[in-house]
């Protein structure tokens, strides 16, 4: 039976391949080792049967084609090995027309669904359609399944420059949306690079799916190149953590991974041995969906503790509400309750912006990154209602006041000390019940005027600090004063770690912006990768601003090229003081010598321009407003470098 061949041009000019040389070419999707030996051109399979070495990168030695990896030899015209061995390589039809070489490939058969295909389809059905990762030799089969769905428009794959940035981006996506994204890496170092971002997601309760390639099963345990026991390695960070096998229930495994991530608000990890990724699935195996597989989480609180909380709120004259990041999707009900009580509302740093600083009851951030307004009203309150917050040391919620705590997670209730009324329930349901059942409002003090007075005092103080100058750079207060004026009201603001973050929490006055940060982990370098994740969530519908210090930005500055590649209109503001300023401050406070905190930085604006982004730099306060407006108005990725004074924070 005659073969039906598709002829593919593989080399325009045969003279590009001299005699006794080889090269790699591609015919369709097939890698070809093209040889020229004794004036005759031959097309051979590019994969050595030993370990898949690329024969087109080898050489002709003593009349034989030699594999560049392990020295296997083949006849360069027939593909047969010397010595009568049976591990030869396939030879393809070849023709030359003029100087152009063509290789004939049989019509490619229709793609048969693989294990990877069925698992990627299941991911998409569950709503996991954003993947941040790097493609490499041990995840190629799964990557090809991602490619097919990306080309159909069913998911968006964002190729990042460092797997740690991919994990941070996916963590930020989960914080912003409450839904998991995936991060994707090769075996060994690619997978271990994701750990910091995965821990950030875990401790901040952000759902995330980690997908890793793995070396082939046949070499596991032999100390193979890039072999790491990934199930064991991920056991500390992943709530759901499994290796995908040939006979696994593949769609069920992916469904359970995503279900755990969503319900537990935690890390799920699946690792895929190299050979498993391309195994065809049984024709009866279908991708799963969440239909009938996941329940609503609208759980009402236990009656006894709810009634106790209700009684405490009815009796209180000066209640105050403290909201954390866990309350971010329930603010409508919380603000309604605050309006009914006419009480002050303050946030943790992670909860910044969940109520506007321009709301009559908004008091800004409480704690080390906070305002004296929030501190004042916590101390003046006769009852604290803490919702979706973790009582971290950074926030400093006092244990000396009568307290009601509401949280979806029973383990978060009374975690650090006894709470008077620890109420377990879905936050929206519980707060709505309080709104409906509260009866005593006559005894409540209307805090509206007092809150305004406290804001006026704080704004006057900020104006005084704004005038401070030492001739050693711009104060961070001035940076955030300009940002107050120019930041779009609906922006997603990504915050890094360090003095820049403390100043951000203290001096930036939120409107309707959303804030993302590395909360409990407090990982430097978070801001710019988080901006990638934010863009994956909101696209161009909302502006995205990343604020970082020079130390944090340098951790993942290569991701500017990612923003340029995908034309992400991310605006980065880099406070450059050539120092790890927060660490210097801690060294002084601990009565240590200031040591190893000075930094040698590039010109960040010039670096941005070198990556293809817009870059601008300011050294004087008088330049700040104009430059920041240029940054925000620019249509595309942009960076503003501000030379700042390390001591004016």
C-alpha positions in Angstrom: 0.0 0.0 0.0 1.5 3.4 -1.0 2.0 5.8 1.8 0.4 9.2 1.5 3.1 11.7 2.3 3.0 15.4 3.2 6.2 17.0 2.0 7.7 19.6 4.3 10.4 22.1 3.4 13.2 21.6 5.9 16.2 23.4 4.4 16.0 26.2 1.9 19.6 25.9 0.7 21.2 22.5 0.9 24.6 24.2 0.9 23.9 25.3 4.5 24.7 21.7 5.5 28.3 20.8 4.5 29.6 17.3 3.8 30.1 15.1 6.9 27.9 17.3 9.0 24.4 16.9 10.6 21.7 19.3 11.8 18.3 19.3 13.4 15.3 20.3 11.3 11.5 20.0 11.8 9.0 18.4 9.4 5.5 19.1 10.7 5.8 18.2 14.3 8.6 15.6 13.7 12.1 16.4 14.7 14.5 15.3 12.0 18.3 14.6 12.0 19.4 15.8 8.6 22.7 14.3 7.5 25.1 14.9 4.6 27.6 12.1 4.3 29.7 11.5 1.2 27.5 14.0 -0.7 24.2 12.2 0.1 21.5 13.8 2.2 19.4 11.6 4.5 16.5 12.3 6.9 16.6 10.3 10.2 14.6 10.3 13.4 16.2 12.9 15.7 15.7 10.9 18.9 18.4 8.4 19.9 16.6 5.2 21.1 18.9 5.1 24.1 17.7 8.1 26.1 16.2 10.4 23.3 19.4 12.3 22.7 19.1 14.9 19.9 21.1 13.3 17.0 21.0 16.5 15.0 23.3 18.0 17.6 25.8 15.1 17.2 28.6 14.6 14.7 29.9 12.2 12.1 32.9 10.4 13.5 34.8 7.7 11.5 31.9 7.5 9.1 29.2 7.0 11.8 26.6 9.4 13.2 27.4 9.7 16.9 24.8 10.6 19.6 25.9 13.7 21.5 24.7 12.4 24.8 26.1 8.9 25.2 28.1 8.1 22.1 25.7 5.6 20.4 26.7 5.2 16.7 24.5 4.8 13.6 25.0 4.7 9.9 24.3 8.3 8.7 22.6 7.0 5.5 20.5 4.1 6.8 20.1 4.8 10.5 21.2 1.2 11.4 23.7 0.6 14.2 27.0 -1.2 13.6 27.6 -4.7 15.0 24.1 -6.1 14.2 22.3 -4.5 17.1 18.5 -3.9 16.6 18.3 -0.3 18.1 18.3 1.6 14.8 16.5 4.8 14.0 13.8 5.5 11.5 14.6 6.8 8.1 12.2 9.3 6.3 11.7 10.0 2.6 13.7 12.9 1.3 13.7 14.8 -2.0 15.7 17.7 -3.3 14.2 20.3 -5.7 16.8 22.7 -6.9 18.7 23.5 -3.7 15.7 23.0 -1.4 15.4 19.8 0.7 12.0 18.4 1.5 11.1 15.5 3.9 8.0 13.4 3.5 5.9 12.6 6.5 2.9 10.4 6.6 -0.4 12.2 7.3 -0.6 12.8 11.0 -3.3 10.7 12.7 -5.9 12.5 14.6 -4.8 13.4 18.1 -5.9 10.8 20.7 -6.8 12.2 24.1 -4.1 11.7 26.7 -4.1 11.6 30.5 -2.9 15.2 30.4 -5.8 16.2 28.1 -8.4 14.7 30.3 -6.9 16.4 33.4 -6.6 19.8 31.8 -10.2 19.6 30.6 -11.3 18.8 34.1 -9.3 21.8 35.4 -11.1 24.0 33.0 -14.5 22.6 33.9 -13.8 23.5 37.5 -12.9 27.0 36.5 -9.1 26.8 36.7 -8.3 28.6 33.5 -5.2 30.6 34.4 -1.8 28.9 34.5 1.6 30.6 35.3 4.6 28.5 34.4 7.6 27.4 32.5 7.7 24.6 29.9 10.6 22.2 30.1 11.8 18.7 29.3 9.9 16.9 32.1 6.5 18.5 31.6 6.2 18.7 27.8 3.3 16.2 27.5 1.2 18.2 30.0 2.3 21.5 28.4 1.1 20.2 25.0 -2.3 19.6 26.6 -2.3 23.1 28.0 -1.4 24.4 24.5 -4.3 22.8 22.9 -6.7 24.4 25.3 -4.9 27.7 25.2 -5.3 27.8 21.4 -9.0 27.1 21.8 -9.4 30.0 24.1 -10.4 27.8 27.1 -7.5 28.9 29.3 -4.7 31.4 29.4 -1.1 30.3 29.8 1.3 32.9 31.0 4.9 32.0 30.5 6.9 33.5 33.4 10.7 33.8 33.9 11.0 32.2 37.3 8.8 29.6 38.8 8.7 31.5 42.1 7.1 34.4 40.3 4.5 32.0 38.9 3.6 30.7 42.3 3.3 34.3 43.7 1.2 35.3 40.7 -1.2 32.3 41.2 -1.3 33.1 45.0 -2.3 36.7 44.2 -4.9 35.6 41.7 -6.5 33.5 44.5 -6.4 36.3 47.0 -8.1 38.6 44.5 -10.8 36.3 43.2 -11.2 33.6 45.8 -10.6 31.0 43.0 -7.6 28.9 42.3 -5.1 29.4 39.5 -2.4 27.0 38.6 1.4 27.3 38.7 3.4 24.9 36.5 7.0 23.7 36.6 9.4 21.0 35.6 10.9 18.4 37.9 13.6 19.2 40.4 14.6 22.8 40.7 11.6 24.2 38.7 9.3 22.6 41.3 11.3 23.6 44.4 11.5 27.2 43.1 7.7 27.4 43.6 7.9 26.8 47.4 7.9 30.4 48.6 4.9 31.4 46.6 3.0 28.2 47.6 3.7 29.0 51.3 2.5 32.5 50.8 -0.8 31.1 49.4 -1.1 28.6 52.2 -0.6 30.9 55.2 -2.9 33.6 53.6 -5.6 31.0 52.8 -5.4 31.5 49.0 -6.5 28.5 47.0 -3.9 27.4 44.5 -3.1 24.4 42.3 0.6 23.4 41.8 1.3 21.1 38.8 4.8 19.7 38.4 6.5 17.4 35.9 8.6 14.5 37.2 11.4 12.4 35.8 10.3 9.1 34.1 9.2 6.4 36.6 11.8 4.0 35.3 14.7 6.1 36.6 13.1 7.2 39.9 15.3 6.2 42.8 18.5 6.0 40.8 19.7 9.6 41.5 18.7 10.6 38.0 19.2 14.2 36.7 16.8 16.6 38.4 15.2 13.8 40.4 13.5 15.0 43.6 10.9 13.1 45.5 8.2 15.8 44.9 5.4 14.2 46.8 7.6 14.0 49.9 9.0 17.5 49.2 5.6 19.1 48.9 4.1 17.3 52.0 4.7 20.2 54.3 3.0 22.8 52.1 0.3 20.9 50.2 -3.1 19.9 51.7 -3.7 17.6 48.8 -0.5 16.0 47.4 -0.4 13.1 44.9 1.6 11.5 42.1 -0.4 10.8 39.0 0.0 7.1 37.8 -0.9 5.3 34.6 -3.9 3.7 36.2 -5.0 6.6 38.4 -8.6 7.8 38.2 -7.3 10.9 36.4 -10.3 13.2 36.2 -11.3 12.3 39.7 -7.8 13.0 41.0 -7.9 16.5 39.4 -11.4 17.1 40.7 -10.3 16.3 44.3 -7.2 18.4 44.0 -9.3 21.5 43.0 -12.0 20.7 45.5 -9.5 20.6 48.3 -8.0 23.9 47.2 -11.3 25.6 47.1 -12.9 24.3 50.3 -9.7 24.3 52.4 -8.4 27.5 50.8 -5.1 25.8 50.6 -2.4 24.3 48.3 -3.1 21.3 46.1 -0.2 19.6 44.3 -0.2 17.0 41.5 3.0 15.7 40.0 3.2 14.0 36.6 5.9 11.5 35.7 7.2 12.2 32.2 6.0 9.0 30.5 2.5 9.2 32.1 1.7 12.6 30.5 1.3 11.3 27.0 -0.4 8.0 27.6 -3.8 7.8 25.8 -6.8 7.6 28.0 -9.5 4.9 27.9 -12.2 6.1 25.5 -14.8 5.8 28.3 -12.9 8.2 30.6 -14.5 11.7 30.6 -13.4 15.0 32.1 -15.3 15.8 35.3 -17.0 19.0 36.3 -18.0 20.5 39.7 -21.7 19.8 39.1 -23.1 17.9 42.1 -19.6 17.7 43.6 -19.3 20.8 45.8 -21.7 22.3 48.3 -22.6 25.8 49.2 -20.7 27.1 52.2 -23.5 29.3 53.6 -23.3 27.9 57.1 -25.3 29.6 59.8 -23.6 30.0 63.3 -24.5 27.9 66.3 -27.5 29.4 68.2 -25.9 29.7 71.6 -22.8 31.6 70.5 -24.8 33.8 68.1 -27.2 34.7 70.8 -24.4 35.6 73.1 -22.8 37.8 70.4 -26.2 39.5 69.7 -26.7 40.3 73.4 -23.2 41.8 73.7 -23.8 44.0 70.6 -27.1 45.1 72.0 -25.5 46.2 75.3 -22.4 47.9 73.8 -22.4 51.7 73.5 -19.1 52.1 71.7 -18.6 49.0 69.6 -15.9 49.0 66.9 -15.5 46.6 63.9 -12.2 45.2 62.9 -12.2 43.5 59.5 -9.5 41.2 58.0 -8.7 39.8 54.6 -11.0 36.9 55.3 -14.0 39.3 55.2 -13.1 40.7 51.7 -16.1 39.1 49.9 -18.6 40.0 52.5 -18.2 43.8 52.8 -21.8 44.7 51.7 -23.3 43.1 54.8 -20.5 44.4 57.1 -20.9 48.0 56.0 -24.6 47.7 56.4 -24.1 46.6 60.0 -21.6 49.4 60.7 -24.1 51.9 59.3 -26.7 50.6 61.6 -24.4 50.8 64.6 -22.8 54.1 63.5 -19.5 52.6 64.7 -15.9 52.9 63.5 -14.6 50.3 61.1 -10.9 49.6 60.9 -9.0 47.0 58.9 -5.9 44.8 59.3 -3.2 45.7 56.8 -4.2 42.7 54.6 -7.7 44.1 54.7 -6.7 47.6 53.6 -9.2 49.1 51.3 -12.1 46.8 52.1 -13.8 49.9 53.4 -12.9 53.2 51.9 -11.0 55.7 54.0 -13.5 58.2 52.6 -16.4 56.3 54.1 -17.8 58.3 57.1 -17.1 55.3 59.4 -13.7 54.2 57.8 -10.7 54.5 60.1 -7.9 53.0 58.0 -5.5 50.3 59.0 -4.8 49.1 62.6 -1.4 48.2 63.8 2.2 48.7 62.7 1.3 49.8 59.2 -1.7 51.7 60.4 -3.1 55.1 61.4 -3.5 56.7 64.8 -7.2 56.9 63.9 -7.6 53.2 64.1 -5.6 52.9 67.2 -7.7 55.6 68.9 -11.0 53.9 68.2 -9.9 50.5 69.2 -8.8 51.9 72.6 -12.0 53.9 73.1 -14.3 51.0 72.2 -16.3 49.0 74.8 -16.7 46.0 72.5 -14.7 44.7 69.5 -16.4 42.9 66.7 -13.5 41.1 64.7 -14.5 39.6 61.4 -12.3 37.5 59.2 -9.1 38.5 60.9 -6.3 36.5 62.4 -5.2 38.5 65.4 -1.6 38.7 64.2 1.1 40.6 66.1 1.3 43.0 63.2 -2.3 44.1 63.7 -2.2 44.2 67.5 -5.8 43.6 68.3 -6.0 44.1 72.1 -7.1 41.1 74.2 -8.2 43.4 77.0 -11.6 44.4 75.4 -14.7 42.3 75.3 -14.6 40.7 71.9 -16.8 38.9 69.4 -15.0 37.0 66.6 -16.7 35.8 63.5 -14.9 33.4 61.1 -15.6 30.7 58.5 -12.7 28.6 60.0 -13.3 27.1 63.4 -9.6 26.7 63.9 -9.1 30.5 63.5 -11.5 31.2 66.4 -9.9 31.9 69.8 -6.6 30.9 68.1 -4.3 32.9 70.4 -6.4 33.7 73.4 -9.9 33.3 74.8 -12.7 35.1 72.9 -15.9 36.1 74.7 -18.1 35.1 71.8 -16.3 33.0 69.1 -18.9 32.6 66.4 -18.3 30.0 63.6 -20.3 30.6 60.4 -20.1 31.9 56.9 -19.5 35.6 57.3 -22.2 37.0 55.1 -24.8 34.8 56.7 -23.8 35.6 60.2 -23.5 39.3 59.7 -26.9 39.4 57.9 -28.5 37.6 60.9 -27.0 40.3 63.2 -28.4 43.0 61.0 -31.8 41.4 61.1 -31.9 40.6 64.8 -30.2 43.6 66.5 -32.8 45.6 68.5 -31.0 48.1 70.6 -29.7 51.1 68.8 -30.8 53.9 71.2 -27.8 53.3 73.4 -25.3 53.6 70.6 -23.0 56.6 70.2 -22.9 58.0 66.7 -19.1 58.1 65.9 -19.4 59.9 62.6 -18.3 63.4 63.8 -15.6 61.9 66.0 -14.1 59.9 63.1 -14.0 63.1 61.0 -12.2 65.0 63.7 -9.6 62.2 64.0 -9.1 62.2 60.3 -8.6 66.0 60.3 -5.9 65.6 63.0 -4.1 62.9 61.1 -4.2 64.8 57.8 -2.7 67.8 59.4 0.1 65.6 60.9 0.7 64.1 57.4 1.1 67.6 55.9 3.7 68.4 58.5 5.6 65.3 57.7 5.3 66.0 54.0 7.4 69.2 54.5 10.4 67.2 55.9 13.4 67.2 53.7 17.1 66.3 54.2 18.4 66.6 50.7 19.0 62.9 50.5 16.1 61.9 48.4 12.3 62.2 48.3 10.3 61.1 51.3 8.0 58.1 50.9 5.3 60.3 52.4 5.5 62.5 49.2 5.3 59.4 47.0 2.1 58.2 48.6 0.7 61.8 48.7 1.1 61.9 44.9 -0.4 58.5 44.6 -3.4 59.6 46.7 -4.0 62.2 44.1 -3.4 60.2 40.9 -4.2 56.5 41.6 -7.3 55.4 39.8 -10.1 54.7 42.3 -10.7 51.1 41.0 -7.0 50.1 40.8 -5.6 46.8 42.0 -2.7 47.8 44.3 0.1 45.2 44.8 2.3 45.9 47.8 5.7 44.5 48.6 7.5 44.1 52.0 9.7 46.6 53.8 9.5 50.3 54.8 7.6 51.0 51.5 4.8 48.7 52.7 4.6 50.4 56.2 4.4 53.8 54.5 1.9 52.5 52.0 -0.4 51.3 54.8 0.0 54.5 56.8 -0.1 57.2 54.2 -2.1 56.0 51.2 -5.8 56.8 51.5 -7.9 54.1 49.9 -11.0 54.7 47.8 -12.3 51.7 45.9 -8.9 50.1 45.3 -8.2 46.5 46.1 -4.9 45.6 47.8 -2.8 42.5 47.5 0.1 41.7 49.7 2.1 38.8 51.2 0.5 38.9 54.6 1.5 36.2 57.1 4.6 35.0 55.1 5.7 38.6 54.5 7.8 37.6 51.5 9.9 40.2 49.9 9.5 40.3 46.1 5.8 39.7 46.1 4.5 42.9 44.5 5.5 42.6 40.8 4.6 38.9 40.4 1.3 39.6 42.2 0.6 42.3 39.5 1.0 39.5 36.9 -1.6 37.5 38.8 -3.9 40.5 39.1 -3.7 41.2 35.4 -4.6 37.5 34.7 -7.7 38.0 36.8 -8.9 41.4 35.6 -7.2 41.9 32.3 -7.4 45.5 31.1 -10.7 46.2 32.9 -8.9 47.6 36.0 -5.6 49.5 36.4 -2.8 47.6 38.2 -0.2 49.3 40.3 2.7 47.5 42.0 4.6 49.4 44.7 8.0 47.9 45.8 11.3 48.9 47.3 14.5 48.4 45.5 15.3 45.2 47.5 11.9 43.6 46.7 11.8 44.5 43.1 15.2 43.1 42.4 14.0 39.6 43.5 11.9 39.2 40.3 12.8 42.1 38.1 13.1 39.8 35.1 9.2 39.6 35.1 9.1 43.0 33.4 9.9 41.1 30.2 6.8 39.0 31.0 4.6 42.1 31.3 6.0 43.4 28.0 5.5 40.0 26.2 1.8 39.9 27.1 1.4 43.7 27.0 0.2 43.9 30.6 -0.4 47.6 31.4 1.2 47.1 34.9 2.5 50.3 36.5 5.4 49.8 38.9 6.5 52.4 41.4 10.0 51.6 42.8 11.2 53.4 45.9 14.9 53.3 45.5 17.1 54.1 48.6 19.9 51.7 47.8 19.3 49.9 51.1 17.3 47.3 52.8 15.9 50.1 55.0 13.6 48.1 57.2 16.5 45.7 58.2 18.8 48.6 58.9 16.1 50.1 61.2 15.7 46.8 63.0 19.5 46.5 63.4 19.6 49.9 65.1 16.6 49.1 67.2 18.3 45.9 68.4 21.5 47.8 69.1 23.4 46.0 66.4 25.7 47.5 63.8 24.1 48.3 60.5 25.6 45.7 58.3 25.1 44.1 54.8 22.0 46.1 54.1 23.4 48.5 51.4 22.5 47.7 47.8 24.1 48.2 44.5 21.2 48.8 42.1 20.9 49.2 38.4 19.1 52.2 36.9 15.6 50.8 37.1 14.1 53.2 34.6 16.8 52.3 32.1 16.3 48.6 32.8 12.6 48.9 32.1 13.3 50.6 28.8 15.8 47.8 28.0 13.0 45.3 28.5 10.7 47.2 26.2 8.6 49.0 28.8 8.3 52.7 29.6 10.7 53.9 32.2 11.0 57.2 34.0 13.1 58.3 37.0 12.7 61.2 39.5 15.2 62.6 42.0 13.3 65.7 43.1 9.9 66.1 44.8 8.9 68.8 42.3 9.1 66.1 39.5 6.9 63.6 41.2 3.4 64.5 40.2 4.2 65.0 36.5 6.2 61.7 36.4 3.5 59.7 38.2 0.9 61.0 35.8 3.0 60.0 32.8 3.3 56.6 34.4 -0.4 56.1 35.0 -1.4 57.5 31.6 1.0 55.3 29.7 -0.7 52.7 27.5 1.3 49.6 28.4 3.8 48.3 31.0 5.6 51.2 32.7 8.0 51.8 35.7 8.6 54.9 37.8 11.8 54.9 39.8 11.8 57.3 42.7 15.1 58.1 44.6 14.0 58.2 48.2 15.4 59.0 51.6 15.7 55.9 53.7 14.9 57.8 56.9 11.8 59.7 55.7 9.2 56.9 55.9 
